[in-house]
Amino acid sequence: MWIDDSQIQDDLVLARELDEAARPASPCVTISREMRICRALWDHLASVSVRIPYARRIRFTNSKNRRNSSMLLDLVRSIVLLFQYQRERIEIGTMIEVQAEIQDFEKSQGDLSFVKW
C-alpha cells in the first residue's frame, strides 16, 4: 500500500479540511447509495475489540510518517469488523474480541475485490 506523504498532498488535504470546516451546514445534502449502504452496515456491526496478533511483524519501508502505521492498522481492523460474524468471537469479561487473520492484512494491501457494492 502506497500512501502519498508529499508536501503537495499534505497541502491539498489541509486546504480541503479547512474548506469543509468553513462551509455552512446544508439540510439538503444528497446521500449517495454507497453512503446509505455503509450506514446500514454500521448499524448491524457489533462493537468488538480487534486483535492483530502479527502486528509486530509488519515492517514499513519508511517510518518517517507516523500516521502510516495507524492508517494501515485501522484498515486491517475495518476489514476484520466487516467479517466479524464469520470469525470466532472471544468473550473477555464484558468485551468481545475478534482476531485478525493474515488474509485481512493481505486484503488491506490494495485488493478490494472482496467489497461488493
trRosetta pair geometry for C-beta under 8 A, 3 or more apart (Angstrom, degrees):
i j d omega theta_ij theta_ji phi_ij phi_ji
1 72 6.5 161 61 -105 144 100
1 75 7.8 138 -104 60 170 167
1 108 6.6 -51 -45 138 141 78
1 109 5.3 -129 -42 -136 88 50
1 110 5.8 178 -92 -50 75 91
3 65 7.1 -138 97 91 125 153
3 67 7.9 -145 147 98 155 98
3 68 5.4 -175 42 -113 149 96
3 71 6.6 104 -98 78 150 152
4 9 4.3 143 127 -62 114 166
5 9 6.9 -105 -121 67 10 130
5 10 7.3 37 -170 -53 51 102
5 64 7.4 152 117 92 153 107
5 65 4.4 -107 -126 -67 156 151
5 67 7.9 161 -109 54 116 109
5 68 7.3 -56 -61 -61 135 110
6 9 4.8 95 59 9 82 100
6 10 7.0 -142 98 -5 44 87
7 10 5.4 -52 -146 37 35 116
7 11 6.3 38 154 -22 66 104
8 11 5.8 -55 -152 34 29 111
8 12 6.6 28 151 -18 64 105
9 12 5.6 -53 -148 36 35 112
9 13 6.3 34 155 -18 67 105
10 13 5.9 -56 -148 37 29 110
10 14 6.3 29 155 -18 64 109
11 14 5.8 -55 -145 38 29 112
11 15 6.3 31 156 -20 64 107
12 15 5.8 -55 -147 36 29 111
12 16 6.4 29 155 -18 64 106
13 16 5.8 -56 -150 37 31 111
13 17 6.3 28 155 -17 65 108
14 17 5.8 -57 -146 38 30 110
14 18 6.3 26 157 -16 65 108
15 18 5.9 -58 -147 39 28 108
15 19 6.2 31 154 -20 64 108
16 19 5.7 -55 -147 36 30 112
16 20 6.3 28 156 -18 65 107
17 20 5.8 -54 -147 37 30 110
17 21 6.4 29 154 -19 64 108
18 21 5.7 -54 -146 37 32 112
18 22 6.3 24 157 -14 65 111
19 22 6.0 -65 -148 41 28 106
19 23 6.4 39 153 -38 64 104
20 23 5.7 -46 -147 16 32 118
23 26 7.9 -41 151 -20 106 104
26 29 5.4 118 92 -57 100 83
31 35 4.9 -119 -174 87 86 129
31 36 5.8 103 130 -57 114 87
32 35 4.6 98 56 5 80 101
32 36 7.1 -142 97 -4 44 84
33 36 5.7 -54 -151 35 33 111
33 37 6.5 34 151 -19 65 104
33 117 7.8 92 113 178 109 109
34 37 5.7 -53 -150 36 32 112
34 38 6.3 35 152 -20 65 106
34 117 6.1 -33 -103 -136 93 125
35 38 5.5 -50 -146 36 34 115
35 39 6.3 35 154 -19 65 104
36 39 5.8 -53 -147 36 31 111
36 40 6.4 32 153 -19 63 105
37 40 5.8 -57 -150 36 31 111
37 41 6.5 36 151 -23 65 103
37 117 6.9 161 46 -143 170 74
38 41 5.6 -51 -152 31 32 115
38 42 6.6 31 153 -18 64 104
39 42 5.8 -53 -150 35 33 111
39 43 6.6 40 150 -25 63 102
40 43 5.6 -50 -154 28 35 117
40 44 6.9 19 154 -9 64 108
41 44 6.1 -74 -158 41 32 101
41 45 6.3 30 153 -29 71 109
41 82 7.3 -13 -175 -119 132 85
42 45 5.7 -52 -139 27 35 112
45 81 5.7 40 -161 169 139 101
45 82 7.6 -55 -98 -95 129 39
45 84 6.8 97 -148 29 90 135
46 84 6.7 -134 47 114 95 149
46 96 6.7 2 128 62 132 145
47 96 8.0 120 95 46 56 104
48 81 7.0 170 52 -114 103 80
48 84 5.7 150 29 -144 150 144
48 89 7.1 -97 -125 -134 140 103
48 95 7.8 113 -146 178 53 76
48 96 4.6 -63 -120 94 93 98
48 97 6.6 144 179 -112 94 19
48 98 5.0 46 140 -4 143 107
49 92 7.7 -47 43 42 137 126
49 95 5.6 23 -7 171 124 121
49 96 6.9 166 21 86 78 46
49 97 4.6 -34 74 -104 100 75
49 98 7.4 161 80 22 49 65
50 76 7.7 171 144 116 139 84
50 77 4.4 153 66 -133 153 87
50 80 4.7 120 -134 88 130 145
50 81 6.6 -78 -60 -55 133 82
50 97 7.4 151 -95 -158 18 68
50 98 5.6 -28 -107 71 68 87
50 99 7.6 129 -162 -115 61 20
50 100 6.0 60 177 -47 103 96
51 97 5.6 24 -13 -175 112 117
51 98 7.5 177 22 83 75 37
51 99 5.1 -33 70 -108 96 71
51 100 6.8 -141 92 7 45 83
52 55 4.2 88 102 -57 108 103
52 73 6.5 -126 3 -142 159 93
52 76 5.8 56 -102 119 134 141
52 77 7.4 -83 -49 -69 115 78
52 99 7.8 143 -91 -162 27 64
52 100 4.3 2 -107 33 71 138
52 104 8.0 -121 -116 86 97 131
52 105 7.8 103 -153 -67 116 105
53 99 6.0 11 -21 -158 110 115
53 100 7.0 -165 13 59 71 83
54 57 4.9 -50 -178 36 81 118
54 58 7.0 98 127 -41 84 84
54 100 7.5 -106 30 93 93 108
54 102 6.3 44 5 -89 161 84
54 105 7.0 -72 80 -34 129 149
55 58 5.9 -41 -162 5 42 114
55 73 6.8 36 -128 -112 116 115
58 69 7.7 133 106 -134 129 92
58 72 7.2 167 174 122 150 141
58 105 7.3 -149 -93 -138 113 135
60 63 5.4 115 80 -75 127 71
60 68 6.2 108 -132 110 145 135
60 69 6.7 -89 -45 -74 142 89
62 65 7.2 52 113 14 101 85
62 68 8.0 86 85 14 79 164
63 66 7.6 39 171 -88 75 56
63 68 7.8 -138 -131 53 44 124
63 69 7.7 15 -134 -39 84 117
65 68 4.8 86 93 -23 103 105
66 69 7.0 -48 -172 26 48 103
66 70 7.5 38 143 -6 68 110
67 70 5.6 -65 -159 44 48 111
67 71 5.8 46 150 -24 81 108
68 71 5.8 -59 -147 37 29 109
68 72 6.3 25 159 -17 66 108
69 72 5.9 -56 -146 38 30 109
69 73 6.2 24 159 -13 66 110
70 73 6.0 -59 -143 42 28 106
70 74 6.1 29 157 -19 65 110
71 74 5.8 -56 -145 38 28 111
71 75 6.4 31 154 -23 62 105
72 75 5.7 -55 -152 32 31 113
72 76 6.6 30 151 -16 65 102
72 108 6.4 98 -161 150 73 137
73 76 5.6 -49 -148 36 36 111
73 77 6.3 38 151 -19 66 104
74 77 5.5 -51 -145 38 34 114
74 78 6.2 39 153 -25 65 103
75 78 5.6 -49 -148 31 31 114
75 79 6.7 32 153 -18 62 102
75 108 4.4 117 119 -140 115 113
76 79 5.8 -55 -154 34 32 111
76 80 6.5 32 150 -18 65 106
76 100 5.5 28 160 -135 111 150
76 104 5.1 89 -157 134 81 108
76 105 5.6 0 -111 -88 122 62
76 108 5.0 -50 -74 -50 69 151
77 80 5.6 -56 -150 37 34 112
77 81 6.3 36 152 -22 67 104
77 100 7.3 -77 -89 -72 48 125
78 81 5.6 -51 -147 33 32 113
78 82 6.6 35 153 -21 63 102
79 82 5.8 -53 -154 31 32 113
79 83 6.7 1 157 7 64 109
79 100 7.8 73 79 -131 100 102
79 104 4.6 159 98 -152 127 92
79 107 5.2 140 -137 89 153 131
79 108 6.1 -116 -17 -64 142 89
80 83 6.3 -78 -151 54 30 91
80 84 6.4 64 148 -74 67 78
80 87 7.2 6 -164 -28 84 161
80 98 5.7 159 164 111 112 117
80 99 7.8 -125 -143 119 136 21
80 100 4.8 -83 -75 -94 135 80
80 101 7.9 145 -102 12 96 70
80 104 5.3 13 -63 -128 82 155
81 84 5.4 -10 -149 -37 35 117
81 98 7.7 138 -89 63 47 144
83 86 4.9 -54 -179 44 85 113
83 87 6.3 87 124 -30 87 106
83 104 7.7 -143 40 -93 133 106
84 87 5.7 -67 -151 33 37 114
84 89 7.3 59 174 -85 90 104
84 98 5.0 -96 -132 -76 89 170
87 98 4.9 83 98 -155 141 108
87 99 7.0 -167 -179 49 131 64
87 101 7.9 -156 -113 -25 117 110
88 98 7.5 154 80 -131 51 69
88 99 7.3 2 66 26 96 101
89 96 5.1 -11 -176 -170 108 113
89 97 7.4 143 -164 68 56 41
89 98 5.9 -33 -107 -82 67 86
90 96 7.0 139 70 -162 44 57
90 97 4.6 -29 67 64 100 95
90 98 7.5 167 19 -79 82 35
90 99 7.5 45 0 -27 124 97
91 95 7.4 145 -158 81 52 46
91 96 5.9 -31 -99 -102 60 69
91 97 7.9 175 -87 18 13 78
92 95 4.9 -25 71 71 89 98
92 96 7.5 157 23 -100 75 18
92 97 5.5 34 -2 -12 120 116
100 104 4.6 -104 -162 55 94 148
100 105 7.0 86 155 -41 124 84
101 104 5.4 114 57 -7 64 97
102 105 5.5 -48 -161 33 48 113
102 106 6.5 49 143 -20 71 103
103 106 5.3 -51 -147 38 39 115
103 107 6.3 43 152 -22 68 101
104 107 5.7 -50 -149 35 32 112
104 108 6.6 36 150 -24 62 105
105 108 5.6 -55 -153 31 33 115
105 109 7.1 42 149 -32 61 100
106 109 5.8 -49 -163 15 37 118
106 111 7.4 -13 145 41 79 118
107 111 6.2 -93 -134 75 51 86
107 112 7.3 87 -178 -98 86 49
107 114 6.0 -34 -133 18 128 138
111 114 7.5 70 126 -8 86 90
112 115 4.9 -17 169 16 92 117
